[in-house]
Amino acid sequence: MDVLKQKILSEGKVLSDTVLKVDSFLNHQIDPVLMQEIGKEFAQRFKGFDITKILTLESSGIAPAVMTGLTLDVPVVFARKRKSLTLTDHLYSAEVYSFTKKESNEISISQDFISSEDTVLIMDDFLANGQAVFGMIDILKQAKARIAGIGIVIEKGFQEGGKKIRQQGYHVETLANIAKLSDGNVTFKKEETCI
């Protein structure tokens, strides 16, 4: 997806050989035109998968997931990282470790919103070590929902998460797959789509 790659190259900031900051358009300030294009792209890539719901994780996965849900005409459910007064009972939960924040969170969704009748597309903004995706897979297994596939906006292809998820047989679609972050530069992998 060239428009996303150009945005990463022009506005992304390489903070280290493992950290790419994209807060000007994806995970702090959101570029709605870009998110709309991302939603259309994911909808096209997962067309014919009979998706009934999209599952993402708060908060950075919400914008691309909502735009994809809008295009596919399906609801979007986001797993919460924090408990609230209204989200206490009848939950599916999983433990997720964030390497970026160096902390574990219990993510949860209400059992009211995903069931064994659903075919779910998992979406997230980044895929690095795969912990967030594996947490959402765990939740969907608890719900006995079918997993249609996984849509990732930016994958750090030099880290192990994508490989581990694909080895388990999941269909993964990545819009921008990064081969390397070094000396302030981003190098993309040639292959963007893996099945």
C-alpha positions as CSV (number, residue, x, y, z in Angstrom):
1,M,0.0,0.0,0.0
2,D,2.1,2.9,-1.4
3,V,0.2,5.7,0.3
4,L,0.9,4.2,3.8
5,K,4.5,3.5,3.0
6,Q,5.0,7.1,1.8
7,K,3.4,8.4,5.0
8,I,5.8,6.2,7.1
9,L,8.8,7.5,5.1
10,S,7.8,11.1,5.3
11,E,6.3,11.3,8.8
12,G,7.5,8.3,10.7
13,K,10.4,8.7,13.1
14,V,12.9,5.8,13.7
15,L,13.7,6.0,17.4
16,S,15.9,2.8,17.5
17,D,16.4,-0.3,15.6
18,T,13.1,-1.7,17.0
19,V,10.9,1.4,17.5
20,L,9.1,3.4,14.8
21,K,7.1,6.4,15.9
22,V,4.0,7.0,13.8
23,D,2.0,9.2,16.1
24,S,1.4,11.9,13.6
25,F,-1.0,9.8,11.6
26,L,-1.8,6.5,13.3
27,N,-1.5,6.2,17.1
28,H,-1.9,9.6,18.5
29,Q,-3.1,12.0,15.8
30,I,-5.1,10.1,13.2
31,D,-5.2,10.9,9.5
32,P,-8.8,10.1,8.6
33,V,-8.3,10.0,4.9
34,L,-5.4,7.5,5.3
35,M,-7.6,5.4,7.7
36,Q,-10.4,5.4,5.1
37,E,-7.9,4.1,2.5
38,I,-6.6,1.5,4.9
39,G,-10.2,0.4,5.7
40,K,-10.9,0.0,2.0
41,E,-7.7,-2.0,1.4
42,F,-8.4,-4.4,4.3
43,A,-12.0,-4.8,3.1
44,Q,-10.8,-5.7,-0.3
45,R,-8.2,-8.2,1.0
46,F,-10.7,-9.9,3.2
47,K,-13.7,-9.8,0.8
48,G,-15.5,-13.1,0.7
49,F,-14.4,-14.3,4.2
50,D,-17.9,-13.9,5.6
51,I,-16.7,-11.7,8.4
52,T,-19.4,-10.8,11.0
53,K,-17.2,-8.8,13.5
54,I,-13.8,-7.2,13.7
55,L,-11.8,-7.4,17.0
56,T,-9.0,-5.0,17.8
57,L,-7.2,-3.7,20.9
58,E,-7.6,-0.2,22.4
59,S,-6.6,2.3,21.4
60,S,-4.4,2.5,18.3
61,G,-6.2,-0.4,16.5
62,I,-9.6,1.3,16.7
63,A,-9.3,3.8,13.8
64,P,-8.2,1.3,11.1
65,A,-10.6,-1.3,12.5
66,V,-13.6,1.1,12.4
67,M,-12.9,2.2,8.8
68,T,-12.6,-1.5,7.8
69,G,-15.9,-2.3,9.7
70,L,-17.5,0.7,7.9
71,T,-16.5,-0.7,4.5
72,L,-17.4,-4.3,5.3
73,D,-20.6,-3.2,7.1
74,V,-19.8,-5.1,10.3
75,P,-19.5,-4.1,14.0
76,V,-16.1,-3.5,15.6
77,V,-15.3,-4.7,19.1
78,F,-12.2,-3.5,20.9
79,A,-10.6,-5.3,23.8
80,R,-10.1,-3.1,26.8
81,K,-6.8,-2.9,28.7
82,R,-8.4,-1.4,31.8
83,K,-11.4,-2.5,33.8
84,S,-14.3,-0.1,34.1
85,L,-17.4,0.0,36.3
86,T,-19.4,-1.2,33.3
87,L,-17.1,-4.0,32.3
88,T,-16.8,-6.4,35.2
89,D,-18.8,-9.6,34.6
90,H,-19.2,-12.2,31.8
91,L,-15.8,-11.4,30.2
92,Y,-13.4,-13.1,27.9
93,S,-9.9,-12.1,29.1
94,A,-6.3,-12.7,28.2
95,E,-2.9,-11.6,29.5
96,V,-0.9,-9.5,27.0
97,Y,2.7,-8.3,27.5
98,S,3.7,-5.0,25.8
99,F,7.4,-4.9,24.9
100,T,7.1,-1.2,24.1
101,K,5.6,-0.3,27.5
102,K,7.4,-3.1,29.3
103,E,4.2,-4.1,31.2
104,S,1.5,-6.7,31.2
105,N,-2.2,-6.0,30.8
106,E,-5.2,-8.1,31.1
107,I,-7.4,-7.4,28.0
108,S,-11.1,-8.1,28.1
109,I,-14.2,-8.0,26.1
110,S,-17.8,-8.6,27.1
111,Q,-19.2,-12.0,26.2
112,D,-22.2,-10.1,24.8
113,F,-20.4,-9.0,21.7
114,I,-18.6,-12.1,20.3
115,S,-20.0,-15.6,20.2
116,S,-19.5,-19.0,18.5
117,E,-21.7,-17.7,15.7
118,D,-19.1,-15.1,14.7
119,T,-16.4,-15.1,12.0
120,V,-13.9,-12.5,13.2
121,L,-11.2,-10.4,11.6
122,I,-8.5,-9.5,14.1
123,M,-6.9,-6.1,13.4
124,D,-4.1,-4.1,15.0
125,D,-1.9,-1.1,14.2
126,F,1.5,-2.9,14.8
127,L,2.7,-6.5,14.8
128,A,6.1,-7.0,16.4
129,N,6.4,-9.8,18.9
130,G,2.8,-10.9,18.4
131,Q,1.6,-10.7,22.0
132,A,-1.5,-8.5,21.3
133,V,-2.6,-10.7,18.4
134,F,-2.1,-13.9,20.5
135,G,-4.1,-12.3,23.3
136,M,-7.0,-11.6,20.9
137,I,-6.7,-15.2,19.4
138,D,-7.0,-16.5,23.0
139,I,-10.2,-14.4,23.6
140,L,-11.7,-15.7,20.3
141,K,-10.9,-19.3,21.2
142,Q,-12.7,-18.8,24.5
143,A,-15.7,-17.5,22.6
144,K,-15.4,-20.4,20.1
145,A,-15.6,-17.9,17.3
146,R,-14.0,-18.6,13.9
147,I,-10.9,-16.5,13.1
148,A,-11.1,-15.3,9.4
149,G,-7.7,-13.8,9.5
150,I,-5.5,-11.0,10.9
151,G,-5.0,-7.5,9.4
152,I,-2.0,-5.6,10.4
153,V,-1.3,-2.0,9.4
154,I,2.5,-2.1,10.0
155,E,4.5,-5.2,10.7
156,K,8.0,-5.3,12.1
157,G,9.0,-8.2,9.9
158,F,12.4,-8.4,11.6
159,Q,10.7,-9.5,14.8
160,E,9.3,-12.9,15.5
161,G,5.5,-12.2,15.9
162,G,4.4,-12.5,12.3
163,K,6.4,-15.7,11.8
164,K,4.9,-17.4,14.9
165,I,1.4,-16.4,13.9
166,R,1.8,-17.6,10.3
167,Q,3.3,-20.9,11.5
168,Q,0.0,-21.5,13.4
169,G,-1.8,-21.4,10.1
170,Y,-3.5,-18.0,10.4
171,H,-4.1,-15.8,7.3
172,V,-2.2,-12.6,7.8
173,E,-2.5,-9.5,5.6
174,T,0.1,-6.7,6.3
175,L,-0.1,-3.3,4.6
176,A,3.5,-2.2,5.3
177,N,6.0,-4.8,6.3
178,I,9.3,-3.4,7.6
179,A,12.5,-5.4,7.0
180,K,14.8,-3.1,9.0
181,L,15.0,0.1,11.0
182,S,18.5,1.6,11.1
183,D,20.2,4.9,11.1
184,G,16.9,6.8,11.0
185,N,15.8,4.9,7.9
186,V,12.9,2.5,7.2
187,T,13.5,-0.4,4.8
188,F,10.4,-2.3,3.6
189,K,10.2,-6.0,2.8
190,K,9.4,-6.7,-0.8
191,E,6.5,-9.1,-0.1
192,E,3.6,-7.4,1.7
193,T,1.0,-10.2,1.8
194,C,1.5,-13.6,3.4
195,I,-1.0,-16.4,3.6
